[in-house]
Amino acid sequence: MFKVMLVDDEPSIREGLRTLIDWERFGFRIAGDAHNGKQGLEQWAKVKPDLILTDIRMAGMDGLAMIEEIRKQDMRCQFILLTGYSDFQYAQRAIQYGVDSYLLKPVDPVELQDRLGRVYKQLSEELADQKQKASMLQLYHEELLQRIVVGNEGEEGHSAAVRELGLEWKIYRVLLVQLESSHPGSEEVAEKSKRAAKQQLQQAIANKGLGYVFTLEGFIAILLKEVLPAFIRPLLEETRNRGAAEYKTQMTVFIGHEVRLKKELPHSYRTALKLAVHAFIYRSGDEMMIADYDQASNFSQRLSASSETDVGEFFQMDQAVEKLMFAVEAVNRKLIGKILGDLACQLIRTEYSESRIKSSFALVYTKIIFGLSQTSGVSKESMVPFEKFEYQIDAYRCLATLLTDLENWLCEIADVVNVEGTDKGFGRMLMFIRRHYDKDLKLESLAEMFHYNSSYLGKLFKQQTGQYFNTYLDNLRIERAKELLLQGLKVHQVAKLVGYANVDYFHGKFKKYVGQSPSGYRDDSKL
């Protein structure tokens, strides 16, 4: 719909023109009016009409003077002069301003409709031509940005970027926006949502001079100008919310490394792309799903630190399960989170895929459930989150959320395993030792697990049990060894089952506490 403005010093004529025809039927709407050329000039600046119907002779500033001033700034606006027979010589002067359409007063509606038809056709053709030129220019700019960001452009292209796009900035950063539809089979909906998101981001970012928005390798790319990503987060959230509401899409933003030279833009792009390739690992756990290269770098440092310590220990899945079971029984949330994080680091370092990481954690969770059901006597059915985690794990879009939920659920299980009535301090630790006497238990590790100072725990142990820790543990093991020997197991088998890796060491301990060798005890018991 094109905009029309009416300029005439007679109110009756202006009102008559409004009602003379159905303007919208011919593709126009009246956007304003004025009673002389001066007011018309002011209204033109506000309304920016496509067509002006104006009288010639008016007090203050006449129609021709108004047209002359407008033509200095706007060559596109069309004019239809309203003239009387006596004004015809003035109307001829308007030719120099590109005005070639006249209507004699009183205006005939048929003639007005005919003029409007011609003007509408001309305006439509000009608009189509402008759109085509704008589209071609946008396409050229997009291709130029793509080549520069990816690194496929030489010095000539960089010069063109400065000339065409003004890319002489102090700071550059590439962001990649990924849209995922809840209806993966509908490519049409996905493409429509992508176009809508790109258009909204262009209006919010490019039109405000904050950077450029363009398509790149299946992403919506943002070349950010001299502002921190946090500055445009509200704009990104608005786009995400609209996409979620209208198209059921989920949006992730991958933020590349900040660079200060145009030639370094490919580095910023590659860092953002790396985050996108490993999106499951680097996505944040919030609704915005932002993956920031700087935060990812901190995570990578943690991976490196993890690779220097405990590599063999945490790479072994069974050992991680065992440690998690210990932490759950100790209700040590901090330790649970640490073990899960270290295990995740090792899986990532081993270059496990998203699906394999998920299946690994599902396996760990399953083993913990079954292990705890055997050691604690609590049925796995009573550990409520079990099935929820097992069947929902594939729906997780980021590792951070998976680890958080897994930690929470393991803590819930800890509350189930450690039933009411169990001493939450020392008594719970004794129960833990009785369950896991066959493991490599040390006073220092127990102190960390149950939040004690190790030297204080040693004294407390002697005070509460009348025995030092090592003596208490040895007695538990020897009593269990006696039972196993009477069941006919061989000495080396019994030693391993009760926690002694060295048979000779077990032999010495057994003789110390029982007064005879393991085989001698078994033989005497048969008599």
HELIX and SHEET records of a PDB file:
HELIX    1   1 PRO A   11  LEU A   20  1                                  10    
HELIX    2   2 TRP A   23  PHE A   26  5                                   4    
HELIX    3   3 GLY A   37  VAL A   47  1                                  11    
HELIX    4   4 GLY A   63  ARG A   71  1                                   9    
HELIX    5   5 TYR A   85  ASP A   87  5                                   3    
HELIX    6   6 PHE A   88  ARG A   93  1                                   6    
HELIX    7   7 ALA A   94  TYR A   97  5                                   4    
HELIX    8   8 PRO A  109  VAL A  150  1                                  42    
HELIX    9   9 GLU A  155  LEU A  165  1                                  11    
HELIX   10  10 GLU A  187  ALA A  204  1                                  18    
HELIX   11  11 ALA A  206  LYS A  208  5                                   3    
HELIX   12  12 PRO A  229  ILE A  232  5                                   4    
HELIX   13  13 ARG A  233  TYR A  247  1                                  15    
HELIX   14  14 LYS A  262  GLU A  264  5                                   3    
HELIX   15  15 LEU A  265  VAL A  277  1                                  13    
HELIX   16  16 ALA A  279  TYR A  282  1                                   4    
HELIX   17  17 TYR A  293  GLU A  308  1                                  16    
HELIX   18  18 VAL A  311  PHE A  315  1                                   5    
HELIX   19  19 MET A  317  GLU A  329  1                                  13    
HELIX   20  20 ARG A  333  ARG A  349  1                                  17    
HELIX   21  21 GLU A  354  SER A  376  1                                  23    
HELIX   22  22 LYS A  380  SER A  382  5                                   3    
HELIX   23  23 PRO A  385  GLN A  392  1                                   8    
HELIX   24  24 ILE A  393  ALA A  395  5                                   3    
HELIX   25  25 LEU A  399  VAL A  417  1                                  19    
HELIX   26  26 PHE A  426  ARG A  435  1                                  10    
HELIX   27  27 LEU A  443  MET A  449  1                                   7    
HELIX   28  28 SER A  454  THR A  465  1                                  12    
HELIX   29  29 PHE A  469  LEU A  486  1                                  18    
HELIX   30  30 VAL A  491  LEU A  497  1                                   7    
HELIX   31  31 VAL A  503  VAL A  514  1                                  12    
HELIX   32  32 PRO A  518  LYS A  526  1                                   9    
SHEET    1   A 5 PHE A  28  ALA A  34  0                                        
SHEET    2   A 5 PHE A   2  VAL A   7  1                                        
SHEET    3   A 5 LEU A  51  ASP A  55  1                                        
SHEET    4   A 5 GLN A  78  THR A  83  1                                        
SHEET    5   A 5 TYR A 102  LEU A 104  1                                        
SHEET    1   B 5 GLY A 211  LEU A 216  0                                        
SHEET    2   B 5 PHE A 219  LYS A 225 -1                                        
SHEET    3   B 5 TYR A 172  SER A 181 -1                                        
SHEET    4   B 5 THR A 249  ILE A 255 -1                                        
SHEET    5   B 5 ILE A 290  ASP A 292  1                                        
END                                                                             
